Amino acid sequence: MPIATDQRPTAPSRSGLTAAEARRRLDAQGPNELPRAGRRTVPHILAEVVREPMLALLLAGGVAYMLLGDLGEALILLGFATFSIGITVIQESRTEHVLEALRDLSAPRALVIRDGTRIRIAGREVVDGDLLVLEQGDRVAADAMLIAADDLQADESLLTGESVPVRKQAVLQGEESLRRRPGGEDQPLVYSGSLITRGSGLALAIATGPRSEIGKIGQSLSTLDAEPPRLRRETARIVRLCAIGGGFVALLVVLLFGLLRGGWIDAMLAGIAIGMSMLPEEFPVVLTIFLAMGAWRIAQAGVLTRRAAAIETLGSATILCTDKTGTLTENRMAVTELWLASGETATVDGVTEPSTRFHELLDTSILASAPVPVDPMEVAFHQAGAGIPDLAERRAKLSLAHSYGLRPELLAMSNVWQAPDPEAACTVAAKGAPEAIAALCHLSPDERARLKAAVDTMALRGMRVLGVATASTGPGDSLPESQQEHDFALIGLIGLADPLRASVPAAVAECRSAGIRVVMITGDYAATARAIATQAGIMDGDVLTGTELAALDDAALAERLKTVTVFARIMPEQKLRIVAAYKADGEIVAMTGDGVNDAPSLKAAHIGIAMGKRGTDVAREASAIVLLDDDFGSIVKAVRLGRRIYDNIRKAMAFIFAVHVPIAGLALLPLAFGLPILFGPIHIALLEMIIDPVCALVFEAEREEQDLMNRKPRHPEERLFSLRMIGWSVFQGGLGFVLLAGIFLASSYSGMPEADARALTFFSLIGVILVLILVNRSFDTSLLHALVRGNAALRYVLGAVVAVAAIIMTVPALRSLLKFGPLHGPDLAITMGSAALLLILLEASKMVELRWASSFARQPRT
């Protein structure tokens, strides 16, 4: 926000504050750090997590099983609950470190003048009115107004996103009360958290702690609520529905048992046992394991997941708002184009050495820079000329004799170099703004016009352009006071840019094919943003600047969002407004960034994605996902994995719902027909030993669908468990139940012993479960393709099921424990035949349903 005029102390004394006055102001203003109010403690987070319906169901189920004496199932459920709670608490508590990281960044140690003496104090002790002494390499401790500045430049990328340091100048008379913002050249203000990259200065502190620009970002961050994961909301809904369904089945069992057989206590116990067997504990287990395994898989692609549910949400993203500096680009300056005064140009790619005609231009740019460069542009000059050995050997023989610094009235600097021979002429190398170099070289109007045309051409392609000139002095000549007194000759221009990451264009193209719209939001200038967007493949819409955005109301902004793909000169609170506008329009927003200025929008977005290497602690802590390799292409990998995980969760959920239909039906069937109870708790536990590994292992390891990255993101309002899926699951389970009911009733009424009928029905049920696994492995792929696609976990689980079934059938003691009779050849034929019949019926039904859905989708909409 603009700095209020009433924050500016007047008539600063060069002796600074007295120690007593500094203490008084510190007591009145508070320390130069962000307040700690509102921080969530671990017990607070734990209480919130335990109240989640999903985890509450796990805990309640475990306690219920323990009360029923089923210790094994109780320990399994409680173990999953403890694991899930622990992981969630750790992840949530890490987000609370955001303000801590921001506080450390905004309160470095500071060199101040107090009582006329320079002293170094802790950054938290700086107060309004302190005189800050600034040198190259210092981190600024407070927002401050420059009283004196000598060739001062500051890196404000943490606040603005601009990769190039900006030039500073001392405040002019009458400008003390002007409102200003971070970014832009020749400002008289420096900002807390920024880095001095060149020169020195003296500044008067005008805003500390939460009143500074970085403090305002921290305050906005503390008031934002992270977007709750949609999957968590959907899961809570599913769990509630299943709990209601399980309660209804249990109540029905109690009523049927009591009314048909009498003995209400036995009826109550039977209802509780069956109700507990219907508890959908697989749902939270599936989510816990799928998201944990998803986090592990996505880490293999160079992506760290801080909130596991964000993986699934990323798969549904419709808008990807990306920062430019450090995200699409490499966050460094590089020489990209050379222009000679003769009009000849060359492109620098970092691989091929430029023609010898351009060697003088590169060599002079290096001589005009610091011998040990810190400024990003000077570093780029040194890197561009490092591969030319002859020039490096020549420069090594020269010694720096004098330097002319940058001045507000002449934005150029020069270095004078002395050759080893004292009788040789000195070389003067100058670089600076093209108009300043033109003035030094006394160019004619025609020459200036040619120079300006070349500069404009480079600038339109997003380059930062510097002019380079050279002069010489005679042996023994005294050096003039000003560089303007040298007789300079123009050598040419050098265009610099922050290079686009090599993986970005392909990643953007894949986002488009997946139906994800990519939008750039940057604090940089419109021309630079447009050039980078064009290279990345984003520039297919309008460019909207921060000034234009500020003039729009919410309705007008919502309309402009439909056509804008590049936002330039955007301030932090405007990023928040853009994210909020997209969310209000129903979009699922992913936001990437690496600076402090990105942290609020990272936290406000549905999915915040931070850079791991170049990103600040604040950005990483505010995000849900961190790119460990800072590769924009990793976002696409994360989207692919997110979609695969969501698909597999839906497959597992459909299987769970379908498999409980025949189990519930077989639990009720004997009561309805007056037959002996078919399954007891031990049989249910044995079935769970099949169902749980299938859910946790087989479906989690299922490979992606063929059209995964060619389909549009699912609609934001689409339910995880839609009516269509419920209907399909009920149909699958219902068809399986009809076959099993026929087998059970036929065997019971044909005089087959109770134990034999139970064994036949149980193993037929296992066959039905295996069929449901195969059918639900894919939404639209045939069984043959699904089998060819392969799934190692499925092979292991099927092998284990067959082995356990064989052991049960062949070991008399186990058959006796389970109250099973022996199975003969015809019984096995019935078991396998019913499974094969169900598989054929369900595969045929899937094909019919897919054709119907496809024909419906092709119908014209009216």
Order of alpha helices (4+ residues) and beta strands (2+ residues): alpha-alpha-alpha-alpha-alpha-beta-beta-beta-beta-alpha-beta-beta-beta-alpha-alpha-alpha-alpha-beta-alpha-beta-beta-beta-alpha-alpha-alpha-beta-beta-beta-alpha-alpha-beta-beta-alpha-beta-alpha-beta-alpha-alpha-beta-alpha-beta-alpha-beta-alpha-beta-alpha-alpha-alpha-alpha-alpha-alpha-alpha-alpha
